[in-house]
Amino acid sequence: MLLRGYGTAGPWGWLTLLLVACVAWASEITFELPDNAKQCFYEEIVQGTKCTLEFQVITGGHYDVDCQLEGPDSSVLYKEMKKQYDSFTFTASRNGTYKFCFSNEFSTFTHKTVYFDFQVGEDPPLFPSENRATALTQMESACVSIHEALKSVIDYQTHFRLREAQGRSRAEDLNTRVAYWSIGEAIILLVVSIGQVFLLKSFFSDKRTTTTRVAS
C-alpha cells in the first residue's frame, strides 16, 4: 500500500508527509490537523478491490472534522461534515487514484489530532492450502484461528488506545478549566475581602467626622 499526503497545513503538512513516509506500508496513521487546514491522502486502487476507511478525532475542540472521499473521476463517494468518528466501506468501481481528505477549515483557532485506518483488499491467506479444496490440517486450522484472534486483539487495542488518548485529553482540558476557575475564584475572593475592609473603614471614618462636627 502506498499512501501519499498533500495538504495546506504549512510545516504541519511536511510533518505528516514524513509520518506517512515512515509507515509507507501501513494503513493506520495519526496526524496533526491545524486550524484552517486541509489534509489529503491518495491511494492507487485496482478495480473490484474492497476498501474500508475508518477515522476518529482524538483531540481538539469538539472532536469533529470534515471528511470526503473521491474516486478517480472526482466523483464523491463519501462526504460527512463535523464528524467525531465514522467508518465507510466501498468497492472500487475502476482503476485509479482515490483521494480522501480531512478538513479543519471551519475551525479558526483549534487544531485536531486525527487517526485513520485505510484498509485496501483482503489479507493474503496464511497457508497456500487455504485457496485449495484440500482440508487444512489441525495445526494449520489452529494457526489460522490464532491469527484471526490476534487481529481482533490488535483492533481492540487500537480502539482502547484511542479512547484512552481521548479521555486523557478531555481530563487535561477539564483540569485546566478547573485550575483557571479556582484562580478566578481566589482573585474574586481577594477583591471582595479588600473591598469589605475599605467599606468598613469608610463607615468609621464617616462616624468620626460626624462626631467632630458635633463637638465643634
KEGUVO-860778 format. One record per residue (C-alpha): residue number from 1; x, z, y. Coordinates in Angstrom, 2 decimals, padded with zeros to 5 digits. Example, Ala and Ser with C-alpha at 12.3 -4.5 7.8 and 13.67 -1.06 7.14 Angstrom:
<recs>
<rec resi="1" east="012.30" up="007.80" north="-004.50"/>
<rec resi="2" east="013.67" up="007.14" north="-001.06"/>
</recs>
This chain:
<recs>
<rec resi="1" east="000.00" up="000.00" north="000.00"/>
<rec resi="2" east="001.36" up="-000.99" north="003.40"/>
<rec resi="3" east="-000.13" up="000.72" north="006.43"/>
<rec resi="4" east="000.70" up="-000.33" north="009.96"/>
<rec resi="5" east="-000.29" up="001.62" north="013.01"/>
<rec resi="6" east="-000.93" up="000.43" north="016.53"/>
<rec resi="7" east="-002.43" up="002.27" north="019.47"/>
<rec resi="8" east="-002.46" up="003.05" north="023.15"/>
<rec resi="9" east="-001.06" up="006.54" north="022.85"/>
<rec resi="10" east="002.33" up="006.01" north="024.50"/>
<rec resi="11" east="005.01" up="008.24" north="022.96"/>
<rec resi="12" east="002.46" up="009.65" north="020.55"/>
<rec resi="13" east="001.97" up="006.16" north="019.17"/>
<rec resi="14" east="005.66" up="005.93" north="018.26"/>
<rec resi="15" east="005.40" up="009.33" north="016.59"/>
<rec resi="16" east="002.53" up="008.05" north="014.48"/>
<rec resi="17" east="004.43" up="004.88" north="013.61"/>
<rec resi="18" east="007.36" up="006.96" north="012.40"/>
<rec resi="19" east="004.98" up="009.10" north="010.38"/>
<rec resi="20" east="003.47" up="006.02" north="008.79"/>
<rec resi="21" east="006.92" up="004.62" north="008.01"/>
<rec resi="22" east="007.84" up="007.84" north="006.23"/>
<rec resi="23" east="004.81" up="007.61" north="003.95"/>
<rec resi="24" east="004.58" up="003.84" north="003.58"/>
<rec resi="25" east="003.27" up="004.12" north="000.00"/>
<rec resi="26" east="000.89" up="006.99" north="000.66"/>
<rec resi="27" east="-002.71" up="006.74" north="001.76"/>
<rec resi="28" east="-003.01" up="010.18" north="003.36"/>
<rec resi="29" east="-001.82" up="010.64" north="006.96"/>
<rec resi="30" east="-002.27" up="013.36" north="009.56"/>
<rec resi="31" east="-001.52" up="012.35" north="013.15"/>
<rec resi="32" east="-001.98" up="013.46" north="016.75"/>
<rec resi="33" east="-004.54" up="011.56" north="018.82"/>
<rec resi="34" east="-004.10" up="012.35" north="022.55"/>
<rec resi="35" east="-006.90" up="012.32" north="025.09"/>
<rec resi="36" east="-007.98" up="008.89" north="026.39"/>
<rec resi="37" east="-006.14" up="007.31" north="023.45"/>
<rec resi="38" east="-006.97" up="004.98" north="020.59"/>
<rec resi="39" east="-005.00" up="004.57" north="017.35"/>
<rec resi="40" east="-005.47" up="001.69" north="014.89"/>
<rec resi="41" east="-004.15" up="001.07" north="011.37"/>
<rec resi="42" east="-004.03" up="-002.16" north="009.40"/>
<rec resi="43" east="-004.16" up="-002.84" north="005.67"/>
<rec resi="44" east="-003.82" up="-006.06" north="003.68"/>
<rec resi="45" east="-006.59" up="-006.06" north="001.05"/>
<rec resi="46" east="-007.41" up="-008.54" north="-001.69"/>
<rec resi="47" east="-010.97" up="-009.75" north="-002.16"/>
<rec resi="48" east="-013.01" up="-007.68" north="-004.59"/>
<rec resi="49" east="-010.92" up="-004.53" north="-004.14"/>
<rec resi="50" east="-012.87" up="-001.30" north="-003.82"/>
<rec resi="51" east="-011.72" up="000.86" north="-000.90"/>
<rec resi="52" east="-012.63" up="004.28" north="000.46"/>
<rec resi="53" east="-011.93" up="005.64" north="003.93"/>
<rec resi="54" east="-012.27" up="009.38" north="004.42"/>
<rec resi="55" east="-011.35" up="011.21" north="007.62"/>
<rec resi="56" east="-011.64" up="014.63" north="009.22"/>
<rec resi="57" east="-010.74" up="016.06" north="012.63"/>
<rec resi="58" east="-008.63" up="019.16" north="012.08"/>
<rec resi="59" east="-008.08" up="020.48" north="015.61"/>
<rec resi="60" east="-009.08" up="019.75" north="019.18"/>
<rec resi="61" east="-012.16" up="020.02" north="021.36"/>
<rec resi="62" east="-015.42" up="019.80" north="019.43"/>
<rec resi="63" east="-013.59" up="018.40" north="016.38"/>
<rec resi="64" east="-015.07" up="014.92" north="016.83"/>
<rec resi="65" east="-013.68" up="011.40" north="017.05"/>
<rec resi="66" east="-014.93" up="007.79" north="017.10"/>
<rec resi="67" east="-014.12" up="005.69" north="014.04"/>
<rec resi="68" east="-014.55" up="001.95" north="013.45"/>
<rec resi="69" east="-013.64" up="-000.28" north="010.51"/>
<rec resi="70" east="-013.39" up="-004.07" north="010.91"/>
<rec resi="71" east="-012.92" up="-006.89" north="008.43"/>
<rec resi="72" east="-010.55" up="-009.89" north="008.70"/>
<rec resi="73" east="-013.21" up="-011.85" north="010.63"/>
<rec resi="74" east="-013.61" up="-008.97" north="013.15"/>
<rec resi="75" east="-016.96" up="-008.04" north="011.62"/>
<rec resi="76" east="-017.76" up="-004.34" north="011.96"/>
<rec resi="77" east="-018.14" up="-002.76" north="008.52"/>
<rec resi="78" east="-018.39" up="000.84" north="009.70"/>
<rec resi="79" east="-018.80" up="002.48" north="013.08"/>
<rec resi="80" east="-019.55" up="006.10" north="013.93"/>
<rec resi="81" east="-019.33" up="007.94" north="017.24"/>
<rec resi="82" east="-018.15" up="011.52" north="017.69"/>
<rec resi="83" east="-017.98" up="012.41" north="014.01"/>
<rec resi="84" east="-016.22" up="015.50" north="012.70"/>
<rec resi="85" east="-015.74" up="014.09" north="009.22"/>
<rec resi="86" east="-017.11" up="011.28" north="007.09"/>
<rec resi="87" east="-016.44" up="009.05" north="004.09"/>
<rec resi="88" east="-017.13" up="005.32" north="003.68"/>
<rec resi="89" east="-016.71" up="003.16" north="000.57"/>
<rec resi="90" east="-016.76" up="-000.63" north="000.57"/>
<rec resi="91" east="-015.63" up="-003.63" north="-001.45"/>
<rec resi="92" east="-013.50" up="-006.23" north="000.31"/>
<rec resi="93" east="-015.52" up="-009.42" north="000.69"/>
<rec resi="94" east="-012.47" up="-011.59" north="001.44"/>
<rec resi="95" east="-008.69" up="-011.55" north="001.56"/>
<rec resi="96" east="-007.10" up="-010.50" north="004.81"/>
<rec resi="97" east="-006.13" up="-007.69" north="007.14"/>
<rec resi="98" east="-008.62" up="-004.89" north="007.57"/>
<rec resi="99" east="-008.41" up="-002.68" north="010.64"/>
<rec resi="100" east="-009.70" up="000.83" north="011.17"/>
<rec resi="101" east="-009.35" up="002.68" north="014.47"/>
<rec resi="102" east="-009.76" up="006.24" north="015.67"/>
<rec resi="103" east="-010.65" up="006.70" north="019.32"/>
<rec resi="104" east="-010.49" up="009.76" north="021.56"/>
<rec resi="105" east="-011.16" up="007.80" north="024.74"/>
<rec resi="106" east="-014.27" up="009.85" north="025.54"/>
<rec resi="107" east="-012.13" up="013.00" north="025.93"/>
<rec resi="108" east="-010.38" up="013.49" north="029.26"/>
<rec resi="109" east="-008.08" up="016.42" north="028.51"/>
<rec resi="110" east="-008.32" up="017.43" north="024.83"/>
<rec resi="111" east="-006.11" up="015.89" north="022.16"/>
<rec resi="112" east="-007.09" up="015.89" north="018.49"/>
<rec resi="113" east="-005.36" up="016.16" north="015.14"/>
<rec resi="114" east="-006.89" up="013.70" north="012.68"/>
<rec resi="115" east="-006.46" up="013.42" north="008.92"/>
<rec resi="116" east="-007.48" up="010.34" north="006.96"/>
<rec resi="117" east="-007.25" up="009.19" north="003.37"/>
<rec resi="118" east="-007.49" up="005.44" north="002.77"/>
<rec resi="119" east="-007.71" up="004.55" north="-000.91"/>
<rec resi="120" east="-007.31" up="000.92" north="-001.96"/>
<rec resi="121" east="-008.13" up="-000.16" north="-005.50"/>
<rec resi="122" east="-008.12" up="001.83" north="-008.71"/>
<rec resi="123" east="-005.23" up="003.78" north="-010.19"/>
<rec resi="124" east="-003.31" up="001.89" north="-012.90"/>
<rec resi="125" east="-004.01" up="003.07" north="-016.45"/>
<rec resi="126" east="-001.88" up="005.93" north="-017.68"/>
<rec resi="127" east="-001.28" up="004.16" north="-021.02"/>
<rec resi="128" east="-001.29" up="000.41" north="-021.72"/>
<rec resi="129" east="-003.63" up="001.01" north="-024.65"/>
<rec resi="130" east="-006.37" up="002.10" north="-022.23"/>
<rec resi="131" east="-007.01" up="-001.57" north="-021.48"/>
<rec resi="132" east="-007.29" up="-002.48" north="-025.14"/>
<rec resi="133" east="-010.08" up="-001.95" north="-027.60"/>
<rec resi="134" east="-007.97" up="000.39" north="-029.73"/>
<rec resi="135" east="-008.76" up="004.07" north="-029.55"/>
<rec resi="136" east="-006.40" up="006.45" north="-027.84"/>
<rec resi="137" east="-004.52" up="008.98" north="-029.88"/>
<rec resi="138" east="-005.34" up="012.66" north="-029.48"/>
<rec resi="139" east="-002.15" up="013.18" north="-027.46"/>
<rec resi="140" east="-002.95" up="010.24" north="-025.15"/>
<rec resi="141" east="-006.52" up="011.46" north="-024.64"/>
<rec resi="142" east="-005.24" up="014.92" north="-023.74"/>
<rec resi="143" east="-002.76" up="013.40" north="-021.27"/>
<rec resi="144" east="-005.49" up="011.33" north="-019.64"/>
<rec resi="145" east="-007.73" up="014.41" north="-019.32"/>
<rec resi="146" east="-004.90" up="016.44" north="-017.81"/>
<rec resi="147" east="-004.08" up="013.58" north="-015.43"/>
<rec resi="148" east="-007.69" up="013.39" north="-014.19"/>
<rec resi="149" east="-007.87" up="017.17" north="-013.83"/>
<rec resi="150" east="-004.64" up="017.23" north="-011.80"/>
<rec resi="151" east="-006.00" up="014.53" north="-009.48"/>
<rec resi="152" east="-009.09" up="016.67" north="-008.90"/>
<rec resi="153" east="-006.87" up="019.68" north="-008.21"/>
<rec resi="154" east="-004.88" up="017.68" north="-005.66"/>
<rec resi="155" east="-008.09" up="016.61" north="-003.90"/>
<rec resi="156" east="-009.38" up="020.19" north="-003.81"/>
<rec resi="157" east="-006.05" up="021.46" north="-002.49"/>
<rec resi="158" east="-006.09" up="018.84" north="000.27"/>
<rec resi="159" east="-009.60" up="019.79" north="001.38"/>
<rec resi="160" east="-008.81" up="023.50" north="001.29"/>
<rec resi="161" east="-005.67" up="022.93" north="003.37"/>
<rec resi="162" east="-007.73" up="021.01" north="005.92"/>
<rec resi="163" east="-010.35" up="023.75" north="006.05"/>
<rec resi="164" east="-007.64" up="026.39" north="006.39"/>
<rec resi="165" east="-005.97" up="024.48" north="009.23"/>
<rec resi="166" east="-009.30" up="024.00" north="010.99"/>
<rec resi="167" east="-010.21" up="027.66" north="010.55"/>
<rec resi="168" east="-006.82" up="028.78" north="011.83"/>
<rec resi="169" east="-007.18" up="026.55" north="014.89"/>
<rec resi="170" east="-010.62" up="027.98" north="015.66"/>
<rec resi="171" east="-009.35" up="031.54" north="015.15"/>
<rec resi="172" east="-006.42" up="030.95" north="017.51"/>
<rec resi="173" east="-008.76" up="029.42" north="020.09"/>
<rec resi="174" east="-011.12" up="032.39" north="019.79"/>
<rec resi="175" east="-008.20" up="034.81" north="020.07"/>
<rec resi="176" east="-007.05" up="033.07" north="023.26"/>
<rec resi="177" east="-010.53" up="033.28" north="024.77"/>
<rec resi="178" east="-010.84" up="036.96" north="023.86"/>
<rec resi="179" east="-007.44" up="037.65" north="025.45"/>
<rec resi="180" east="-008.41" up="035.86" north="028.67"/>
<rec resi="181" east="-011.76" up="037.67" north="028.71"/>
<rec resi="182" east="-010.03" up="041.03" north="028.26"/>
<rec resi="183" east="-007.62" up="040.27" north="031.10"/>
<rec resi="184" east="-010.53" up="039.25" north="033.31"/>
<rec resi="185" east="-012.42" up="042.44" north="032.50"/>
<rec resi="186" east="-009.32" up="044.53" north="033.28"/>
<rec resi="187" east="-008.90" up="042.80" north="036.64"/>
<rec resi="188" east="-012.61" up="043.27" north="037.48"/>
<rec resi="189" east="-012.41" up="046.95" north="036.48"/>
<rec resi="190" east="-009.34" up="047.44" north="038.67"/>
<rec resi="191" east="-011.00" up="045.75" north="041.65"/>
<rec resi="192" east="-014.18" up="047.81" north="041.22"/>
<rec resi="193" east="-012.17" up="051.04" north="040.97"/>
<rec resi="194" east="-010.20" up="050.28" north="044.12"/>
<rec resi="195" east="-013.44" up="049.27" north="045.88"/>
<rec resi="196" east="-015.08" up="052.57" north="044.93"/>
<rec resi="197" east="-012.11" up="054.53" north="046.29"/>
<rec resi="198" east="-012.24" up="052.75" north="049.62"/>
<rec resi="199" east="-016.05" up="053.07" north="049.73"/>
<rec resi="200" east="-015.95" up="056.84" north="049.16"/>
<rec resi="201" east="-013.12" up="057.16" north="051.64"/>
<rec resi="202" east="-015.19" up="055.36" north="054.27"/>
<rec resi="203" east="-018.08" up="057.81" north="053.74"/>
<rec resi="204" east="-015.85" up="060.83" north="054.50"/>
<rec resi="205" east="-014.29" up="059.05" north="057.46"/>
<rec resi="206" east="-017.73" up="058.42" north="058.98"/>
<rec resi="207" east="-018.70" up="062.11" north="058.48"/>
<rec resi="208" east="-015.51" up="063.33" north="060.14"/>
<rec resi="209" east="-016.11" up="061.04" north="063.11"/>
<rec resi="210" east="-019.71" up="062.24" north="063.49"/>
<rec resi="211" east="-018.60" up="065.91" north="063.41"/>
<rec resi="212" east="-016.00" up="065.29" north="066.09"/>
<rec resi="213" east="-018.54" up="063.65" north="068.36"/>
<rec resi="214" east="-021.00" up="066.54" north="067.97"/>
<rec resi="215" east="-018.29" up="069.11" north="068.75"/>
<rec resi="216" east="-017.38" up="067.27" north="071.91"/>
</recs>
